[in-house]
Amino acid sequence: MKPFRFAAGIRHTSTRVEFVNEVREVERLGYSALMLSDHLVDQFAPISALGVAAGVTSTLRLGTFVFNNDLRHPVVLAQELATLDRLSDGRLEIGIGAGWNKPEYDAACIAYDPGSVRIDRLAESVVIMKGLFADGPIDFEGRFYRVRGFEDLPRPIQRPHPPFVIGGGSPKLLRFAAQQAQIVGIAPRVRPDGKADVMGCTLASSEAKVAIIREAAGSRFDQLEINTYPSFSAGPPPVRCRTESVSATASSFPRTTSSGPLMSSSGAWPT
């Protein structure tokens, strides 16, 4: 197993000075990456905040954990992300998911579609963004998005594209991540009411998710990086739950990441 790398997140800052000081401290302490969340709450919006972070750091990798795909059109997001990668000299990591927090959807009057529909929409977004990051025009005709002849957006420095961080708890999402992402995240399943089933992240469930990823990834499995998020520590059961989850993923993957802090290894990512 390659060494872990750690990343940190910043959520509750109210001024530029506070945010910049925390970002600089994250880099000074030797963290590998800064990963910002994407929620409709009292926090700095991740794209703008990462632009500021890029300007006050030099080695820290910068990313999201994770974008809610339902909040942005993939063409718009691709332009923003390619810009971030160029302005940060190639330090971007693209964390993106299908969306899960139903109260945010309800408050913004955004339709909260079934999980399978949200995953299908995410899949189309990733295909479109990868196409926009490549050379030449892209035409795409899908169930949710249509793109015709785009070729003039900026291209990221990292080729063929910055690493994608995709994960979740359902077999469908894990299979998609195993086939399309460079970093696969293992997370609790989301119930139909939009709440995470934190107590369901047992050792057995984590091992089952690893098996799903291994089968779906095929020959690219050894190139993948695995991400897990050991932050649910309200008492003995959640602590044990997350410890078992990290143990299961770390013992099963050649590269391991974890968020909140994040852990993973350095190296090249498969496309």
C-alpha positions as CSV (number, residue, x, y, z in Angstrom):
1,M,0.0,0.0,0.0
2,K,1.3,3.5,-0.8
3,P,1.4,6.2,1.9
4,F,-1.8,8.0,2.8
5,R,-2.2,11.6,2.0
6,F,-4.3,13.9,4.1
7,A,-6.6,16.8,3.2
8,A,-8.5,19.3,5.2
9,G,-11.8,21.2,4.7
10,I,-12.8,24.7,5.7
11,R,-16.4,25.6,6.2
12,H,-17.1,28.2,8.8
13,T,-15.2,31.4,8.0
14,S,-16.8,34.8,7.6
15,T,-14.0,37.1,6.2
16,R,-11.4,36.9,3.6
17,V,-8.6,37.3,6.2
18,E,-9.9,34.3,8.2
19,F,-10.2,32.1,5.1
20,V,-6.8,33.0,3.8
21,N,-5.2,32.4,7.1
22,E,-6.7,29.0,7.4
23,V,-5.8,28.0,3.9
24,R,-2.2,29.1,4.4
25,E,-2.1,27.1,7.7
26,V,-3.4,24.0,5.9
27,E,-0.5,24.2,3.4
28,R,2.0,25.0,6.1
29,L,1.0,21.9,8.1
30,G,1.7,19.7,5.1
31,Y,-1.7,18.6,4.1
32,S,-1.9,17.3,0.5
33,A,-5.2,19.0,-0.4
34,L,-7.9,21.5,0.6
35,M,-11.3,20.1,-0.2
36,L,-14.4,22.3,0.2
37,S,-17.9,21.2,0.5
38,D,-20.9,22.3,-1.7
39,H,-24.0,23.0,0.3
40,L,-26.6,25.8,0.3
41,V,-25.8,26.9,3.8
42,D,-23.8,29.7,5.5
43,Q,-20.4,28.8,3.9
44,F,-18.3,30.3,1.1
45,A,-19.2,29.0,-2.3
46,P,-16.5,26.5,-3.3
47,I,-15.6,27.8,-6.8
48,S,-14.9,31.4,-5.6
49,A,-13.2,30.2,-2.5
50,L,-10.9,27.9,-4.3
51,G,-9.9,30.7,-6.7
52,V,-8.8,32.7,-3.6
53,A,-7.0,29.7,-2.2
54,A,-5.1,29.2,-5.5
55,G,-3.7,32.7,-5.2
56,V,-2.3,32.3,-1.7
57,T,-0.8,28.8,-2.0
58,S,1.7,27.1,-4.3
59,T,1.8,23.3,-3.6
60,L,-1.6,22.6,-1.9
61,R,-4.0,20.7,-4.2
62,L,-7.4,22.2,-4.4
63,G,-10.8,20.5,-4.8
64,T,-14.3,19.9,-3.8
65,F,-15.9,17.3,-1.6
66,V,-18.2,17.3,-3.4
67,F,-20.1,19.4,-6.0
68,N,-23.8,18.7,-6.1
69,N,-24.3,17.9,-9.8
70,D,-27.9,19.2,-9.7
71,L,-26.9,22.8,-8.9
72,R,-24.9,23.5,-12.1
73,H,-25.0,22.8,-15.8
74,P,-22.0,20.7,-16.8
75,V,-20.9,23.2,-19.5
76,V,-20.8,26.1,-17.1
77,L,-19.1,23.9,-14.4
78,A,-16.5,22.7,-16.9
79,Q,-15.5,26.3,-17.8
80,E,-15.2,27.2,-14.1
81,L,-13.1,24.1,-13.4
82,A,-10.8,24.4,-16.3
83,T,-10.2,28.0,-15.3
84,L,-9.4,27.0,-11.7
85,D,-7.0,24.3,-12.9
86,R,-5.1,26.9,-15.1
87,L,-5.1,29.6,-12.4
88,S,-3.8,27.1,-9.8
89,D,-1.1,25.7,-12.2
90,G,-2.7,22.3,-12.4
91,R,-3.7,21.6,-8.8
92,L,-7.4,20.9,-9.1
93,E,-9.3,17.8,-8.0
94,I,-12.9,17.5,-9.1
95,G,-15.2,16.0,-6.5
96,I,-18.7,15.7,-7.8
97,G,-21.7,13.7,-6.7
98,A,-25.4,13.1,-7.5
99,G,-26.7,15.2,-4.7
100,W,-28.3,13.9,-1.6
101,N,-29.4,16.6,0.9
102,K,-33.2,16.8,0.4
103,P,-33.8,19.8,2.7
104,E,-31.5,21.9,0.4
105,Y,-33.5,20.8,-2.6
106,D,-36.8,21.6,-0.9
107,A,-35.6,25.0,0.3
108,A,-34.5,26.0,-3.2
109,C,-37.5,24.4,-4.9
110,I,-35.3,22.0,-6.9
111,A,-36.9,18.7,-7.8
112,Y,-35.5,15.9,-5.7
113,D,-35.6,13.0,-8.2
114,P,-35.1,9.4,-7.2
115,G,-31.5,8.4,-6.6
116,S,-31.2,6.4,-9.9
117,V,-32.3,9.4,-11.9
118,R,-29.8,11.7,-10.1
119,I,-27.0,9.2,-10.8
120,D,-28.0,9.0,-14.5
121,R,-27.8,12.8,-14.6
122,L,-24.4,12.8,-12.9
123,A,-23.2,10.3,-15.5
124,E,-24.1,12.5,-18.4
125,S,-22.4,15.5,-16.7
126,V,-19.2,13.7,-16.3
127,V,-19.2,12.5,-19.9
128,I,-19.8,16.1,-21.1
129,M,-17.1,17.6,-18.8
130,K,-14.5,15.1,-19.9
131,G,-15.4,15.9,-23.5
132,L,-15.1,19.6,-23.0
133,F,-11.7,19.1,-21.3
134,A,-10.4,17.2,-24.3
135,D,-9.3,18.6,-27.7
136,G,-11.8,19.4,-30.4
137,P,-15.6,20.1,-30.4
138,I,-18.1,18.0,-28.5
139,D,-21.6,17.0,-29.4
140,F,-23.8,15.2,-26.9
141,E,-27.4,14.1,-26.9
142,G,-28.6,12.7,-23.7
143,R,-31.7,12.3,-21.6
144,F,-30.9,15.3,-19.4
145,Y,-28.4,17.4,-21.4
146,R,-27.7,18.4,-25.0
147,V,-24.5,20.0,-26.1
148,R,-23.7,21.0,-29.7
149,G,-20.3,22.0,-31.1
150,F,-18.6,23.3,-28.0
151,E,-14.9,23.7,-28.5
152,D,-13.8,27.2,-27.4
153,L,-13.8,26.7,-23.6
154,P,-10.4,26.8,-21.8
155,R,-8.6,23.5,-21.4
156,P,-7.2,22.4,-18.0
157,I,-3.5,22.0,-17.5
158,Q,-3.8,18.5,-16.2
159,R,-4.3,16.2,-19.2
160,P,-6.6,14.6,-20.3
161,H,-8.4,16.2,-17.3
162,P,-8.0,16.8,-13.6
163,P,-8.8,13.8,-11.4
164,F,-12.4,13.1,-10.7
165,V,-13.5,12.2,-7.2
166,I,-16.8,10.3,-7.4
167,G,-18.3,8.1,-4.8
168,G,-21.4,7.1,-2.8
169,G,-23.1,4.3,-1.1
170,S,-25.3,2.7,-3.7
171,P,-24.1,-0.1,-6.0
172,K,-25.1,1.9,-9.1
173,L,-23.1,4.9,-8.1
174,L,-20.1,2.9,-6.9
175,R,-20.0,1.0,-10.3
176,F,-20.1,4.3,-12.2
177,A,-17.3,5.8,-10.0
178,A,-15.2,2.7,-10.5
179,Q,-15.4,3.0,-14.2
180,Q,-15.1,6.8,-14.6
181,A,-13.4,8.3,-11.6
182,Q,-9.7,8.4,-10.6
183,I,-10.6,8.6,-6.9
184,V,-13.6,6.5,-5.7
185,G,-15.3,7.6,-2.5
186,I,-17.1,5.2,-0.2
187,A,-19.9,6.8,1.7
188,P,-23.1,5.9,3.6
189,R,-26.1,5.1,1.5
190,V,-28.7,7.8,1.2
191,R,-32.2,6.9,2.2
192,P,-35.3,8.0,0.2
193,D,-35.9,10.8,2.7
194,G,-32.5,12.3,1.8
195,K,-30.7,11.4,5.0
196,A,-27.5,9.4,5.1
197,D,-27.6,6.0,6.7
198,V,-24.5,6.6,8.8
199,M,-25.1,3.6,11.1
200,G,-25.2,1.3,8.1
201,C,-21.4,1.8,7.4
202,T,-20.3,-1.4,9.0
203,L,-17.2,-3.4,8.3
204,A,-19.2,-5.8,6.3
205,S,-20.9,-3.1,4.2
206,S,-17.6,-1.4,3.5
207,E,-16.1,-4.7,2.3
208,A,-19.1,-5.3,0.1
209,K,-18.7,-1.9,-1.5
210,V,-15.0,-2.6,-2.1
211,A,-16.0,-5.8,-3.9
212,I,-18.5,-3.9,-6.1
213,I,-15.8,-1.4,-7.0
214,R,-13.2,-4.1,-7.7
215,E,-15.6,-6.0,-10.1
216,A,-16.7,-2.8,-11.9
217,A,-13.2,-1.3,-12.3
218,G,-11.7,-4.4,-13.9
219,S,-8.2,-3.8,-15.1
220,R,-8.1,-0.2,-13.9
221,F,-8.7,-1.2,-10.2
222,D,-5.0,-1.1,-9.3
223,Q,-4.8,2.5,-10.5
224,L,-7.7,3.8,-8.5
225,E,-7.5,5.8,-5.3
226,I,-10.0,5.1,-2.6
227,N,-11.6,7.9,-0.5
228,T,-13.4,7.5,2.8
229,Y,-14.6,10.1,5.3
230,P,-14.0,9.2,9.0
231,S,-15.7,12.1,10.6
232,F,-18.9,10.8,12.1
233,S,-17.6,10.6,15.7
234,A,-20.5,11.6,18.0
235,G,-20.0,8.5,20.2
236,P,-18.7,5.0,20.4
237,P,-20.9,3.4,17.7
238,P,-20.2,6.0,15.0
239,V,-16.5,6.0,15.9
240,R,-16.3,2.2,15.6
241,C,-18.4,2.4,12.4
242,R,-15.9,4.8,10.7
243,T,-12.9,3.0,12.0
244,E,-14.1,-0.3,10.6
245,S,-14.9,1.4,7.3
246,V,-11.4,2.9,7.0
247,S,-9.8,-0.4,8.0
248,A,-11.8,-2.3,5.3
249,T,-11.0,0.2,2.5
250,A,-7.3,0.6,3.5
251,S,-6.8,-3.2,3.4
252,S,-8.4,-3.6,0.0
253,F,-6.9,-0.8,-2.1
254,P,-3.5,0.0,-3.4
255,R,-4.1,3.7,-2.7
256,T,-6.3,5.1,0.0
257,T,-7.8,8.5,0.6
258,S,-9.9,9.7,3.4
259,S,-11.8,13.0,3.7
260,G,-12.3,15.2,6.6
261,P,-9.1,15.0,6.9
262,L,-8.6,13.2,3.6
263,M,-6.0,10.4,3.1
264,S,-4.6,9.2,-0.1
265,S,-1.4,8.5,-2.0
266,S,0.3,10.5,-4.7
267,G,0.7,9.3,-8.3
268,A,-0.8,9.3,-11.7
269,W,-4.5,8.7,-12.2
270,P,-6.1,6.6,-14.9
271,T,-8.4,8.3,-17.4
